[in-house]
Amino acid sequence: METRVARSGDGEPDASIHGTRSATDPRVVLSRERVLTATLDLLTEAGLGGFTIDEVAKRSGVAKTTIYRHWPKRNKLIIDACLRMTDGDAEPPDTGSLTGDVQAILTNLAELLVTARWSSILPSIVDAAERDPEIAEVHRTLQHWHAAPLRAALERAALRKEIRADADLNAIAAALRGPLYFRRWFSRDPIDDSFVNLIVQSVLSGVRRDPPKPSDDGG
């Protein structure tokens, strides 16, 4: 006897009738990818304020019933999509010096602030995080990812004794990244090489380890 599989409006097997499907079902994977891609595209263009499930369904070609089956709440879809915004190198650079590491990281960040989709989406995430604890958690996660390369570089520099033992690594990372964010989202001035160089030299000059003092016997 042939078993008939109930299907949703977009042709995907209906889990609510047929039971739970394997997460590796290629049709499920394809539908999820289409929805997440459409979500990021829409967030990039319109931010959270212009985001609707209706528009995601239209762009992805996936029925609203299927979208709500995978993401019962609008925020769940937004969170899943935003947590994919991890542009950039997977491993932080290790040039052998703090200046070289920081220069490479900030140069890459400057490029991403102009080209990466998260730089267009993040302002609306920051705004929503003020009122929505779930979005606030997304924002914290994204900031943790973005700060990780600098944190790794500063920790290596501390081990090499390039910076003072009492240095606040989180504060240094904020001082390095903050001016780039200010230019991208507030002043909108160019984030060019000369600006990056100014930040690197200004911040690092204030945190380097003091040179050893000469001994009293002149030795």
mmCIF file of the C-alpha atoms, coordinates in Angstrom:
data_MODEL
# 
_entry.id   MODEL 
# 
loop_
_atom_site.group_PDB 
_atom_site.id 
_atom_site.type_symbol 
_atom_site.label_atom_id 
_atom_site.label_alt_id 
_atom_site.label_comp_id 
_atom_site.label_asym_id 
_atom_site.label_entity_id 
_atom_site.label_seq_id 
_atom_site.pdbx_PDB_ins_code 
_atom_site.Cartn_x 
_atom_site.Cartn_y 
_atom_site.Cartn_z 
_atom_site.occupancy 
_atom_site.B_iso_or_equiv 
_atom_site.pdbx_formal_charge 
_atom_site.auth_seq_id 
_atom_site.auth_comp_id 
_atom_site.auth_asym_id 
_atom_site.auth_atom_id 
_atom_site.pdbx_PDB_model_num 
ATOM 1   C CA . MET A 1 1   ? 0.000  0.000  0.000  1.00 0.00 ? 1   MET A CA 1 
ATOM 2   C CA . GLU A 1 2   ? 1.434  3.401  -0.995 1.00 0.00 ? 2   GLU A CA 1 
ATOM 3   C CA . THR A 1 3   ? 1.995  5.926  1.777  1.00 0.00 ? 3   THR A CA 1 
ATOM 4   C CA . ARG A 1 4   ? 0.926  9.446  0.905  1.00 0.00 ? 4   ARG A CA 1 
ATOM 5   C CA . VAL A 1 5   ? 2.951  12.288 2.383  1.00 0.00 ? 5   VAL A CA 1 
ATOM 6   C CA . ALA A 1 6   ? 1.080  15.460 3.258  1.00 0.00 ? 6   ALA A CA 1 
ATOM 7   C CA . ARG A 1 7   ? 2.748  18.585 1.905  1.00 0.00 ? 7   ARG A CA 1 
ATOM 8   C CA . SER A 1 8   ? 2.621  22.232 2.816  1.00 0.00 ? 8   SER A CA 1 
ATOM 9   C CA . GLY A 1 9   ? 1.780  25.016 0.400  1.00 0.00 ? 9   GLY A CA 1 
ATOM 10  C CA . ASP A 1 10  ? 5.355  25.211 -0.911 1.00 0.00 ? 10  ASP A CA 1 
ATOM 11  C CA . GLY A 1 11  ? 5.648  21.475 -1.570 1.00 0.00 ? 11  GLY A CA 1 
ATOM 12  C CA . GLU A 1 12  ? 7.672  20.637 1.533  1.00 0.00 ? 12  GLU A CA 1 
ATOM 13  C CA . PRO A 1 13  ? 6.551  17.557 3.538  1.00 0.00 ? 13  PRO A CA 1 
ATOM 14  C CA . ASP A 1 14  ? 4.286  18.746 6.369  1.00 0.00 ? 14  ASP A CA 1 
ATOM 15  C CA . ALA A 1 15  ? 5.889  17.896 9.714  1.00 0.00 ? 15  ALA A CA 1 
ATOM 16  C CA . SER A 1 16  ? 2.708  18.672 11.640 1.00 0.00 ? 16  SER A CA 1 
ATOM 17  C CA . ILE A 1 17  ? 0.958  15.760 9.885  1.00 0.00 ? 17  ILE A CA 1 
ATOM 18  C CA . HIS A 1 18  ? 3.775  13.396 8.919  1.00 0.00 ? 18  HIS A CA 1 
ATOM 19  C CA . GLY A 1 19  ? 5.825  13.720 12.105 1.00 0.00 ? 19  GLY A CA 1 
ATOM 20  C CA . THR A 1 20  ? 9.237  15.131 12.819 1.00 0.00 ? 20  THR A CA 1 
ATOM 21  C CA . ARG A 1 21  ? 11.664 15.032 9.869  1.00 0.00 ? 21  ARG A CA 1 
ATOM 22  C CA . SER A 1 22  ? 15.374 14.636 9.943  1.00 0.00 ? 22  SER A CA 1 
ATOM 23  C CA . ALA A 1 23  ? 17.263 17.933 9.983  1.00 0.00 ? 23  ALA A CA 1 
ATOM 24  C CA . THR A 1 24  ? 19.309 16.581 7.070  1.00 0.00 ? 24  THR A CA 1 
ATOM 25  C CA . ASP A 1 25  ? 16.312 16.355 4.719  1.00 0.00 ? 25  ASP A CA 1 
ATOM 26  C CA . PRO A 1 26  ? 17.663 18.314 1.706  1.00 0.00 ? 26  PRO A CA 1 
ATOM 27  C CA . ARG A 1 27  ? 14.282 19.932 1.097  1.00 0.00 ? 27  ARG A CA 1 
ATOM 28  C CA . VAL A 1 28  ? 14.202 21.236 4.640  1.00 0.00 ? 28  VAL A CA 1 
ATOM 29  C CA . VAL A 1 29  ? 17.794 22.481 4.412  1.00 0.00 ? 29  VAL A CA 1 
ATOM 30  C CA . LEU A 1 30  ? 17.055 24.253 1.128  1.00 0.00 ? 30  LEU A CA 1 
ATOM 31  C CA . SER A 1 31  ? 13.916 25.908 2.498  1.00 0.00 ? 31  SER A CA 1 
ATOM 32  C CA . ARG A 1 32  ? 15.741 27.118 5.600  1.00 0.00 ? 32  ARG A CA 1 
ATOM 33  C CA . GLU A 1 33  ? 18.607 28.523 3.539  1.00 0.00 ? 33  GLU A CA 1 
ATOM 34  C CA . ARG A 1 34  ? 16.196 30.380 1.258  1.00 0.00 ? 34  ARG A CA 1 
ATOM 35  C CA . VAL A 1 35  ? 14.368 31.870 4.241  1.00 0.00 ? 35  VAL A CA 1 
ATOM 36  C CA . LEU A 1 36  ? 17.561 32.906 6.069  1.00 0.00 ? 36  LEU A CA 1 
ATOM 37  C CA . THR A 1 37  ? 19.028 34.445 2.923  1.00 0.00 ? 37  THR A CA 1 
ATOM 38  C CA . ALA A 1 38  ? 15.830 36.399 2.266  1.00 0.00 ? 38  ALA A CA 1 
ATOM 39  C CA . THR A 1 39  ? 15.779 37.516 5.900  1.00 0.00 ? 39  THR A CA 1 
ATOM 40  C CA . LEU A 1 40  ? 19.321 38.900 5.761  1.00 0.00 ? 40  LEU A CA 1 
ATOM 41  C CA . ASP A 1 41  ? 18.617 40.596 2.425  1.00 0.00 ? 41  ASP A CA 1 
ATOM 42  C CA . LEU A 1 42  ? 15.515 42.271 3.845  1.00 0.00 ? 42  LEU A CA 1 
ATOM 43  C CA . LEU A 1 43  ? 17.250 43.306 7.082  1.00 0.00 ? 43  LEU A CA 1 
ATOM 44  C CA . THR A 1 44  ? 20.093 44.809 5.045  1.00 0.00 ? 44  THR A CA 1 
ATOM 45  C CA . GLU A 1 45  ? 17.672 46.853 2.954  1.00 0.00 ? 45  GLU A CA 1 
ATOM 46  C CA . ALA A 1 46  ? 15.039 47.844 5.530  1.00 0.00 ? 46  ALA A CA 1 
ATOM 47  C CA . GLY A 1 47  ? 16.370 47.078 9.021  1.00 0.00 ? 47  GLY A CA 1 
ATOM 48  C CA . LEU A 1 48  ? 14.159 45.610 11.726 1.00 0.00 ? 48  LEU A CA 1 
ATOM 49  C CA . GLY A 1 49  ? 11.534 48.311 11.233 1.00 0.00 ? 49  GLY A CA 1 
ATOM 50  C CA . GLY A 1 50  ? 10.758 47.157 7.698  1.00 0.00 ? 50  GLY A CA 1 
ATOM 51  C CA . PHE A 1 51  ? 10.977 43.440 8.397  1.00 0.00 ? 51  PHE A CA 1 
ATOM 52  C CA . THR A 1 52  ? 7.873  41.269 7.894  1.00 0.00 ? 52  THR A CA 1 
ATOM 53  C CA . ILE A 1 53  ? 7.309  37.536 7.523  1.00 0.00 ? 53  ILE A CA 1 
ATOM 54  C CA . ASP A 1 54  ? 5.054  38.275 4.542  1.00 0.00 ? 54  ASP A CA 1 
ATOM 55  C CA . GLU A 1 55  ? 7.961  39.857 2.672  1.00 0.00 ? 55  GLU A CA 1 
ATOM 56  C CA . VAL A 1 56  ? 10.323 37.022 3.633  1.00 0.00 ? 56  VAL A CA 1 
ATOM 57  C CA . ALA A 1 57  ? 7.822  34.495 2.263  1.00 0.00 ? 57  ALA A CA 1 
ATOM 58  C CA . LYS A 1 58  ? 7.489  36.500 -0.949 1.00 0.00 ? 58  LYS A CA 1 
ATOM 59  C CA . ARG A 1 59  ? 11.243 36.778 -1.483 1.00 0.00 ? 59  ARG A CA 1 
ATOM 60  C CA . SER A 1 60  ? 12.134 33.217 -0.496 1.00 0.00 ? 60  SER A CA 1 
ATOM 61  C CA . GLY A 1 61  ? 9.237  31.441 -2.192 1.00 0.00 ? 61  GLY A CA 1 
ATOM 62  C CA . VAL A 1 62  ? 8.647  29.528 1.047  1.00 0.00 ? 62  VAL A CA 1 
ATOM 63  C CA . ALA A 1 63  ? 5.105  29.489 2.434  1.00 0.00 ? 63  ALA A CA 1 
ATOM 64  C CA . LYS A 1 64  ? 4.396  31.413 5.640  1.00 0.00 ? 64  LYS A CA 1 
ATOM 65  C CA . THR A 1 65  ? 3.104  28.205 7.243  1.00 0.00 ? 65  THR A CA 1 
ATOM 66  C CA . THR A 1 66  ? 6.489  26.570 6.676  1.00 0.00 ? 66  THR A CA 1 
ATOM 67  C CA . ILE A 1 67  ? 8.376  29.611 7.983  1.00 0.00 ? 67  ILE A CA 1 
ATOM 68  C CA . TYR A 1 68  ? 6.301  29.688 11.162 1.00 0.00 ? 68  TYR A CA 1 
ATOM 69  C CA . ARG A 1 69  ? 6.809  25.953 11.607 1.00 0.00 ? 69  ARG A CA 1 
ATOM 70  C CA . HIS A 1 70  ? 10.579 26.435 11.763 1.00 0.00 ? 70  HIS A CA 1 
ATOM 71  C CA . TRP A 1 71  ? 10.459 29.826 13.521 1.00 0.00 ? 71  TRP A CA 1 
ATOM 72  C CA . PRO A 1 72  ? 7.245  30.169 15.564 1.00 0.00 ? 72  PRO A CA 1 
ATOM 73  C CA . LYS A 1 73  ? 8.144  33.758 16.508 1.00 0.00 ? 73  LYS A CA 1 
ATOM 74  C CA . ARG A 1 74  ? 9.416  36.586 14.309 1.00 0.00 ? 74  ARG A CA 1 
ATOM 75  C CA . ASN A 1 75  ? 12.308 37.213 16.698 1.00 0.00 ? 75  ASN A CA 1 
ATOM 76  C CA . LYS A 1 76  ? 13.518 33.625 16.411 1.00 0.00 ? 76  LYS A CA 1 
ATOM 77  C CA . LEU A 1 77  ? 13.988 34.043 12.666 1.00 0.00 ? 77  LEU A CA 1 
ATOM 78  C CA . ILE A 1 78  ? 15.718 37.396 13.118 1.00 0.00 ? 78  ILE A CA 1 
ATOM 79  C CA . ILE A 1 79  ? 18.056 35.895 15.724 1.00 0.00 ? 79  ILE A CA 1 
ATOM 80  C CA . ASP A 1 80  ? 18.950 32.875 13.563 1.00 0.00 ? 80  ASP A CA 1 
ATOM 81  C CA . ALA A 1 81  ? 19.673 35.132 10.597 1.00 0.00 ? 81  ALA A CA 1 
ATOM 82  C CA . CYS A 1 82  ? 21.731 37.654 12.580 1.00 0.00 ? 82  CYS A CA 1 
ATOM 83  C CA . LEU A 1 83  ? 23.866 34.966 14.157 1.00 0.00 ? 83  LEU A CA 1 
ATOM 84  C CA . ARG A 1 84  ? 25.080 34.090 10.664 1.00 0.00 ? 84  ARG A CA 1 
ATOM 85  C CA . MET A 1 85  ? 26.661 37.537 10.252 1.00 0.00 ? 85  MET A CA 1 
ATOM 86  C CA . THR A 1 86  ? 30.253 36.532 10.898 1.00 0.00 ? 86  THR A CA 1 
ATOM 87  C CA . ASP A 1 87  ? 32.085 38.101 7.963  1.00 0.00 ? 87  ASP A CA 1 
ATOM 88  C CA . GLY A 1 88  ? 35.851 38.279 8.221  1.00 0.00 ? 88  GLY A CA 1 
ATOM 89  C CA . ASP A 1 89  ? 38.766 35.984 8.955  1.00 0.00 ? 89  ASP A CA 1 
ATOM 90  C CA . ALA A 1 90  ? 38.045 32.947 11.114 1.00 0.00 ? 90  ALA A CA 1 
ATOM 91  C CA . GLU A 1 91  ? 41.477 33.210 12.777 1.00 0.00 ? 91  GLU A CA 1 
ATOM 92  C CA . PRO A 1 92  ? 42.985 36.504 13.993 1.00 0.00 ? 92  PRO A CA 1 
ATOM 93  C CA . PRO A 1 93  ? 46.308 37.466 12.392 1.00 0.00 ? 93  PRO A CA 1 
ATOM 94  C CA . ASP A 1 94  ? 49.531 36.743 14.260 1.00 0.00 ? 94  ASP A CA 1 
ATOM 95  C CA . THR A 1 95  ? 52.256 38.965 12.820 1.00 0.00 ? 95  THR A CA 1 
ATOM 96  C CA . GLY A 1 96  ? 54.564 38.640 15.812 1.00 0.00 ? 96  GLY A CA 1 
ATOM 97  C CA . SER A 1 97  ? 53.980 42.158 17.129 1.00 0.00 ? 97  SER A CA 1 
ATOM 98  C CA . LEU A 1 98  ? 51.079 44.037 18.694 1.00 0.00 ? 98  LEU A CA 1 
ATOM 99  C CA . THR A 1 99  ? 51.319 46.866 16.173 1.00 0.00 ? 99  THR A CA 1 
ATOM 100 C CA . GLY A 1 100 ? 51.262 44.484 13.220 1.00 0.00 ? 100 GLY A CA 1 
ATOM 101 C CA . ASP A 1 101 ? 48.340 42.495 14.614 1.00 0.00 ? 101 ASP A CA 1 
ATOM 102 C CA . VAL A 1 102 ? 46.258 45.564 15.435 1.00 0.00 ? 102 VAL A CA 1 
ATOM 103 C CA . GLN A 1 103 ? 47.031 47.205 12.100 1.00 0.00 ? 103 GLN A CA 1 
ATOM 104 C CA . ALA A 1 104 ? 45.860 44.105 10.226 1.00 0.00 ? 104 ALA A CA 1 
ATOM 105 C CA . ILE A 1 105 ? 42.711 43.698 12.334 1.00 0.00 ? 105 ILE A CA 1 
ATOM 106 C CA . LEU A 1 106 ? 41.622 47.337 12.065 1.00 0.00 ? 106 LEU A CA 1 
ATOM 107 C CA . THR A 1 107 ? 42.357 47.449 8.339  1.00 0.00 ? 107 THR A CA 1 
ATOM 108 C CA . ASN A 1 108 ? 40.118 44.406 7.866  1.00 0.00 ? 108 ASN A CA 1 
ATOM 109 C CA . LEU A 1 109 ? 37.431 45.924 10.097 1.00 0.00 ? 109 LEU A CA 1 
ATOM 110 C CA . ALA A 1 110 ? 37.543 49.169 8.122  1.00 0.00 ? 110 ALA A CA 1 
ATOM 111 C CA . GLU A 1 111 ? 36.888 47.237 4.912  1.00 0.00 ? 111 GLU A CA 1 
ATOM 112 C CA . LEU A 1 112 ? 34.060 45.222 6.464  1.00 0.00 ? 112 LEU A CA 1 
ATOM 113 C CA . LEU A 1 113 ? 32.378 48.379 7.749  1.00 0.00 ? 113 LEU A CA 1 
ATOM 114 C CA . VAL A 1 114 ? 32.054 49.460 4.126  1.00 0.00 ? 114 VAL A CA 1 
ATOM 115 C CA . THR A 1 115 ? 31.296 46.109 2.467  1.00 0.00 ? 115 THR A CA 1 
ATOM 116 C CA . ALA A 1 116 ? 29.788 43.637 4.971  1.00 0.00 ? 116 ALA A CA 1 
ATOM 117 C CA . ARG A 1 117 ? 26.023 43.356 5.329  1.00 0.00 ? 117 ARG A CA 1 
ATOM 118 C CA . TRP A 1 118 ? 26.189 43.407 9.131  1.00 0.00 ? 118 TRP A CA 1 
ATOM 119 C CA . SER A 1 119 ? 27.378 47.016 9.028  1.00 0.00 ? 119 SER A CA 1 
ATOM 120 C CA . SER A 1 120 ? 24.016 47.987 7.522  1.00 0.00 ? 120 SER A CA 1 
ATOM 121 C CA . ILE A 1 121 ? 21.973 45.798 9.863  1.00 0.00 ? 121 ILE A CA 1 
ATOM 122 C CA . LEU A 1 122 ? 23.719 46.484 13.172 1.00 0.00 ? 122 LEU A CA 1 
ATOM 123 C CA . PRO A 1 123 ? 22.268 49.982 13.836 1.00 0.00 ? 123 PRO A CA 1 
ATOM 124 C CA . SER A 1 124 ? 18.731 48.611 13.855 1.00 0.00 ? 124 SER A CA 1 
ATOM 125 C CA . ILE A 1 125 ? 19.891 45.751 16.110 1.00 0.00 ? 125 ILE A CA 1 
ATOM 126 C CA . VAL A 1 126 ? 21.350 48.282 18.558 1.00 0.00 ? 126 VAL A CA 1 
ATOM 127 C CA . ASP A 1 127 ? 18.091 50.242 18.551 1.00 0.00 ? 127 ASP A CA 1 
ATOM 128 C CA . ALA A 1 128 ? 15.912 47.150 19.122 1.00 0.00 ? 128 ALA A CA 1 
ATOM 129 C CA . ALA A 1 129 ? 18.252 45.853 21.833 1.00 0.00 ? 129 ALA A CA 1 
ATOM 130 C CA . GLU A 1 130 ? 17.239 48.783 24.016 1.00 0.00 ? 130 GLU A CA 1 
ATOM 131 C CA . ARG A 1 131 ? 13.741 47.314 24.347 1.00 0.00 ? 131 ARG A CA 1 
ATOM 132 C CA . ASP A 1 132 ? 14.016 43.609 23.518 1.00 0.00 ? 132 ASP A CA 1 
ATOM 133 C CA . PRO A 1 133 ? 16.105 41.272 25.739 1.00 0.00 ? 133 PRO A CA 1 
ATOM 134 C CA . GLU A 1 134 ? 16.343 38.615 23.006 1.00 0.00 ? 134 GLU A CA 1 
ATOM 135 C CA . ILE A 1 135 ? 17.735 41.105 20.488 1.00 0.00 ? 135 ILE A CA 1 
ATOM 136 C CA . ALA A 1 136 ? 20.030 42.466 23.206 1.00 0.00 ? 136 ALA A CA 1 
ATOM 137 C CA . GLU A 1 137 ? 21.505 38.987 23.547 1.00 0.00 ? 137 GLU A CA 1 
ATOM 138 C CA . VAL A 1 138 ? 22.068 38.844 19.791 1.00 0.00 ? 138 VAL A CA 1 
ATOM 139 C CA . HIS A 1 139 ? 23.831 42.194 19.990 1.00 0.00 ? 139 HIS A CA 1 
ATOM 140 C CA . ARG A 1 140 ? 26.091 40.964 22.804 1.00 0.00 ? 140 ARG A CA 1 
ATOM 141 C CA . THR A 1 141 ? 26.959 37.845 20.816 1.00 0.00 ? 141 THR A CA 1 
ATOM 142 C CA . LEU A 1 142 ? 27.810 39.829 17.695 1.00 0.00 ? 142 LEU A CA 1 
ATOM 143 C CA . GLN A 1 143 ? 29.975 42.231 19.674 1.00 0.00 ? 143 GLN A CA 1 
ATOM 144 C CA . HIS A 1 144 ? 31.788 39.318 21.296 1.00 0.00 ? 144 HIS A CA 1 
ATOM 145 C CA . TRP A 1 145 ? 32.587 37.863 17.864 1.00 0.00 ? 145 TRP A CA 1 
ATOM 146 C CA . HIS A 1 146 ? 33.723 41.199 16.485 1.00 0.00 ? 146 HIS A CA 1 
ATOM 147 C CA . ALA A 1 147 ? 35.956 41.887 19.487 1.00 0.00 ? 147 ALA A CA 1 
ATOM 148 C CA . ALA A 1 148 ? 37.551 38.420 19.543 1.00 0.00 ? 148 ALA A CA 1 
ATOM 149 C CA . PRO A 1 149 ? 40.463 39.127 17.126 1.00 0.00 ? 149 PRO A CA 1 
ATOM 150 C CA . LEU A 1 150 ? 41.589 42.208 19.061 1.00 0.00 ? 150 LEU A CA 1 
ATOM 151 C CA . ARG A 1 151 ? 41.214 40.420 22.356 1.00 0.00 ? 151 ARG A CA 1 
ATOM 152 C CA . ALA A 1 152 ? 43.431 37.577 21.088 1.00 0.00 ? 152 ALA A CA 1 
ATOM 153 C CA . ALA A 1 153 ? 46.053 40.033 19.823 1.00 0.00 ? 153 ALA A CA 1 
ATOM 154 C CA . LEU A 1 154 ? 46.107 41.923 23.123 1.00 0.00 ? 154 LEU A CA 1 
ATOM 155 C CA . GLU A 1 155 ? 46.378 38.726 25.158 1.00 0.00 ? 155 GLU A CA 1 
ATOM 156 C CA . ARG A 1 156 ? 49.373 37.649 23.050 1.00 0.00 ? 156 ARG A CA 1 
ATOM 157 C CA . ALA A 1 157 ? 50.944 41.079 23.545 1.00 0.00 ? 157 ALA A CA 1 
ATOM 158 C CA . ALA A 1 158 ? 50.479 40.785 27.309 1.00 0.00 ? 158 ALA A CA 1 
ATOM 159 C CA . LEU A 1 159 ? 52.250 37.412 27.275 1.00 0.00 ? 159 LEU A CA 1 
ATOM 160 C CA . ARG A 1 160 ? 55.101 38.984 25.268 1.00 0.00 ? 160 ARG A CA 1 
ATOM 161 C CA . LYS A 1 161 ? 55.161 41.815 27.823 1.00 0.00 ? 161 LYS A CA 1 
ATOM 162 C CA . GLU A 1 162 ? 54.536 44.419 25.116 1.00 0.00 ? 162 GLU A CA 1 
ATOM 163 C CA . ILE A 1 163 ? 51.844 46.102 27.166 1.00 0.00 ? 163 ILE A CA 1 
ATOM 164 C CA . ARG A 1 164 ? 51.595 46.955 30.839 1.00 0.00 ? 164 ARG A CA 1 
ATOM 165 C CA . ALA A 1 165 ? 50.526 44.176 33.179 1.00 0.00 ? 165 ALA A CA 1 
ATOM 166 C CA . ASP A 1 166 ? 47.702 46.287 34.606 1.00 0.00 ? 166 ASP A CA 1 
ATOM 167 C CA . ALA A 1 167 ? 46.284 47.210 31.187 1.00 0.00 ? 167 ALA A CA 1 
ATOM 168 C CA . ASP A 1 168 ? 42.511 46.846 30.740 1.00 0.00 ? 168 ASP A CA 1 
ATOM 169 C CA . LEU A 1 169 ? 42.290 44.730 27.588 1.00 0.00 ? 169 LEU A CA 1 
ATOM 170 C CA . ASN A 1 170 ? 38.566 45.342 27.090 1.00 0.00 ? 170 ASN A CA 1 
ATOM 171 C CA . ALA A 1 171 ? 39.067 49.096 27.338 1.00 0.00 ? 171 ALA A CA 1 
ATOM 172 C CA . ILE A 1 172 ? 41.949 48.977 24.846 1.00 0.00 ? 172 ILE A CA 1 
ATOM 173 C CA . ALA A 1 173 ? 39.861 46.971 22.369 1.00 0.00 ? 173 ALA A CA 1 
ATOM 174 C CA . ALA A 1 174 ? 37.019 49.485 22.721 1.00 0.00 ? 174 ALA A CA 1 
ATOM 175 C CA . ALA A 1 175 ? 39.388 52.411 22.204 1.00 0.00 ? 175 ALA A CA 1 
ATOM 176 C CA . LEU A 1 176 ? 40.705 50.796 19.006 1.00 0.00 ? 176 LEU A CA 1 
ATOM 177 C CA . ARG A 1 177 ? 37.343 49.833 17.495 1.00 0.00 ? 177 ARG A CA 1 
ATOM 178 C CA . GLY A 1 178 ? 35.235 52.750 18.682 1.00 0.00 ? 178 GLY A CA 1 
ATOM 179 C CA . PRO A 1 179 ? 36.570 55.455 16.351 1.00 0.00 ? 179 PRO A CA 1 
ATOM 180 C CA . LEU A 1 180 ? 35.908 53.252 13.303 1.00 0.00 ? 180 LEU A CA 1 
ATOM 181 C CA . TYR A 1 181 ? 32.316 52.708 14.396 1.00 0.00 ? 181 TYR A CA 1 
ATOM 182 C CA . PHE A 1 182 ? 31.911 56.444 15.014 1.00 0.00 ? 182 PHE A CA 1 
ATOM 183 C CA . ARG A 1 183 ? 32.983 57.283 11.481 1.00 0.00 ? 183 ARG A CA 1 
ATOM 184 C CA . ARG A 1 184 ? 30.832 54.565 9.942  1.00 0.00 ? 184 ARG A CA 1 
ATOM 185 C CA . TRP A 1 185 ? 27.558 55.355 11.721 1.00 0.00 ? 185 TRP A CA 1 
ATOM 186 C CA . PHE A 1 186 ? 27.833 58.923 13.035 1.00 0.00 ? 186 PHE A CA 1 
ATOM 187 C CA . SER A 1 187 ? 30.235 61.284 11.246 1.00 0.00 ? 187 SER A CA 1 
ATOM 188 C CA . ARG A 1 188 ? 30.307 59.129 8.060  1.00 0.00 ? 188 ARG A CA 1 
ATOM 189 C CA . ASP A 1 189 ? 33.798 60.427 7.274  1.00 0.00 ? 189 ASP A CA 1 
ATOM 190 C CA . PRO A 1 190 ? 36.100 58.122 5.286  1.00 0.00 ? 190 PRO A CA 1 
ATOM 191 C CA . ILE A 1 191 ? 37.753 55.274 7.177  1.00 0.00 ? 191 ILE A CA 1 
ATOM 192 C CA . ASP A 1 192 ? 41.035 55.394 5.296  1.00 0.00 ? 192 ASP A CA 1 
ATOM 193 C CA . ASP A 1 193 ? 44.534 54.096 6.003  1.00 0.00 ? 193 ASP A CA 1 
ATOM 194 C CA . SER A 1 194 ? 45.705 57.358 7.572  1.00 0.00 ? 194 SER A CA 1 
ATOM 195 C CA . PHE A 1 195 ? 42.806 57.281 10.036 1.00 0.00 ? 195 PHE A CA 1 
ATOM 196 C CA . VAL A 1 196 ? 43.500 53.645 10.949 1.00 0.00 ? 196 VAL A CA 1 
ATOM 197 C CA . ASN A 1 197 ? 47.201 54.449 11.439 1.00 0.00 ? 197 ASN A CA 1 
ATOM 198 C CA . LEU A 1 198 ? 46.317 57.371 13.715 1.00 0.00 ? 198 LEU A CA 1 
ATOM 199 C CA . ILE A 1 199 ? 44.146 55.156 15.904 1.00 0.00 ? 199 ILE A CA 1 
ATOM 200 C CA . VAL A 1 200 ? 46.783 52.419 16.158 1.00 0.00 ? 200 VAL A CA 1 
ATOM 201 C CA . GLN A 1 201 ? 49.603 54.797 17.087 1.00 0.00 ? 201 GLN A CA 1 
ATOM 202 C CA . SER A 1 202 ? 47.524 56.901 19.483 1.00 0.00 ? 202 SER A CA 1 
ATOM 203 C CA . VAL A 1 203 ? 46.025 54.024 21.453 1.00 0.00 ? 203 VAL A CA 1 
ATOM 204 C CA . LEU A 1 204 ? 49.049 51.752 21.590 1.00 0.00 ? 204 LEU A CA 1 
ATOM 205 C CA . SER A 1 205 ? 51.393 54.545 22.674 1.00 0.00 ? 205 SER A CA 1 
ATOM 206 C CA . GLY A 1 206 ? 49.364 54.836 25.863 1.00 0.00 ? 206 GLY A CA 1 
ATOM 207 C CA . VAL A 1 207 ? 49.388 51.164 26.807 1.00 0.00 ? 207 VAL A CA 1 
ATOM 208 C CA . ARG A 1 208 ? 52.865 49.937 25.977 1.00 0.00 ? 208 ARG A CA 1 
ATOM 209 C CA . ARG A 1 209 ? 54.991 48.644 28.815 1.00 0.00 ? 209 ARG A CA 1 
ATOM 210 C CA . ASP A 1 210 ? 57.299 51.263 30.270 1.00 0.00 ? 210 ASP A CA 1 
ATOM 211 C CA . PRO A 1 211 ? 60.973 50.657 29.406 1.00 0.00 ? 211 PRO A CA 1 
ATOM 212 C CA . PRO A 1 212 ? 63.138 49.447 32.302 1.00 0.00 ? 212 PRO A CA 1 
ATOM 213 C CA . LYS A 1 213 ? 64.721 52.202 34.352 1.00 0.00 ? 213 LYS A CA 1 
ATOM 214 C CA . PRO A 1 214 ? 68.527 52.406 34.430 1.00 0.00 ? 214 PRO A CA 1 
ATOM 215 C CA . SER A 1 215 ? 70.108 51.018 37.589 1.00 0.00 ? 215 SER A CA 1 
ATOM 216 C CA . ASP A 1 216 ? 71.537 53.404 40.204 1.00 0.00 ? 216 ASP A CA 1 
ATOM 217 C CA . ASP A 1 217 ? 75.085 52.070 39.758 1.00 0.00 ? 217 ASP A CA 1 
ATOM 218 C CA . GLY A 1 218 ? 75.008 52.988 36.065 1.00 0.00 ? 218 GLY A CA 1 
ATOM 219 C CA . GLY A 1 219 ? 75.313 49.371 34.997 1.00 0.00 ? 219 GLY A CA 1 
# 
